[in-house]
Amino acid sequence: MASIRVPRKRPNAYQHGDLRNALIQAGLKLLAEGGVAALSLRAAAELAGVSHAAPYRHFRDKNQLVGAIAEEGFRLLTRHMRESIAAARTTDLWTRLCAAGHGYVAFAIAHPAHFRTVFGGFVSPDGDHSRLDPGLREAGDEAYRVMRDLIEEGVRTGVLRAGDPDQLSLAAWSLVHGLSMLTIEGQLQVLGVKPDDPASVRRATDAMNVLLETGLRAPAATRRR
């Protein structure tokens, strides 16, 4: 689990030097410790060691700061999934899809504060994504496409059952997301799944992938050869 470090302005420095990133990390720390009620630009400025007016050079309000945190979270999620797929070193569709699931769970465990910010309803409480900053929308779309593109490939090549790729992606996403949330909230420890025990997390993810495969694999008689 990654710790949240907030770079502070050096006492003798005129400027912070990396203020935008410092405010993002400060906001992330505040969200992790006290939820959205604890977050304000003033509180983030205090953690970063800058004046209360300094954050407005980068963020117009706390909602824009939350959006920047979520954008960083989505990009970390994409990186985890892509690195996991690359590490599988295979062209086999199902193996790559399972690897994406492992990467998703690994992201949640390594960055629980980002995970909760991205999916906790802080970014768009009213559900209107049209008002999100373009960078955040792009980052979210990129993360979604990692799994969605694999499923679309599987449907096209006959490895996966015929169906709407978005609906099949929703099924896969729901399973891996639920496992991730239950794991970081400690709800699976009674089953021996602990966030700080990679082997137990891998076993649980593998078991989920078996169930997912049962639902998504094309029947043997219809698979293209």
C-alpha positions, 0 to 999 in steps of 0.5 A, a space after each residue: 500500500 503506497 503511503 501518501 507523502 505531501 511535498 512541503 515548501 522549503 522554509 527558505 524557498 520563494 516558491 514551492 517548486 511542485 505546487 500542483 502535485 503537492 496539492 493533489 497529494 495533500 487533497 488525497 491525504 485529506 480525503 483518505 483521512 476524513 472524506 470529502 468533508 475534510 477536504 478544502 483548498 485551505 487545508 490542502 495549502 496548510 499541508 503543502 506549507 503554502 499560503 491559503 491563496 496559493 492553490 488558486 493558481 492551479 484549482 478554482 475550487 475543491 471540486 477541481 482538485 478532486 477531479 485532478 486526484 481522480 484523473 491521477 487515479 485513473 491513470 494509475 489504474 490504467 498503468 497497473 492493468 497494462 503492466 500486468 497484461 505486459 507481464 503475462 507475455 502472451 497473445 492468449 486473449 483470456 490470459 490477458 483479460 485475467 491479467 487485467 483483472 489482477 492489475 485492477 485489484 493490485 491498483 486498489 490495494 496499492 492506492 486505496 485512497 485513489 480507488 475510493 476517490 475515483 469510485 466513491 461518488 466524489 467526482 460527479 455526485 449528480 452523475 453528470 459526467 458531461 461537466 467533468 474536465 476533459 483530462 479526467 474524462 479522457 483518463 477515465 475512458 482510457 482506463 475503461 478501454 483496457 478491459 473493454 478492448 480485450 472483451 471486444 477482441 474476444 467477441 470478434 474472434 469468437 473466444 468470448 460469447 456473442 454479445 454487446 461488448 459494453 454489457 460483457 465489460 460491465 459484468 467483468 468490471 463488476 466482479 473485479 471491482 467488487 472483489 477490489 472493494 471488499 479486499 481493501 475494506 477488509 471484508 474478506 479477511 474471514 475468508 483468508 484474503 488480506 490486502 497485505 498478503 499477495 498470495 491470498 489476493 491472487 488466489 481470490 482473483 484467480 477464483 473470480 476469473 474462473 467464475 468470469 470465464 464460465 460466464 464469458 467463454 463462448 460455448 466450445 461448439 461455437 468457438 472459431 478455430 
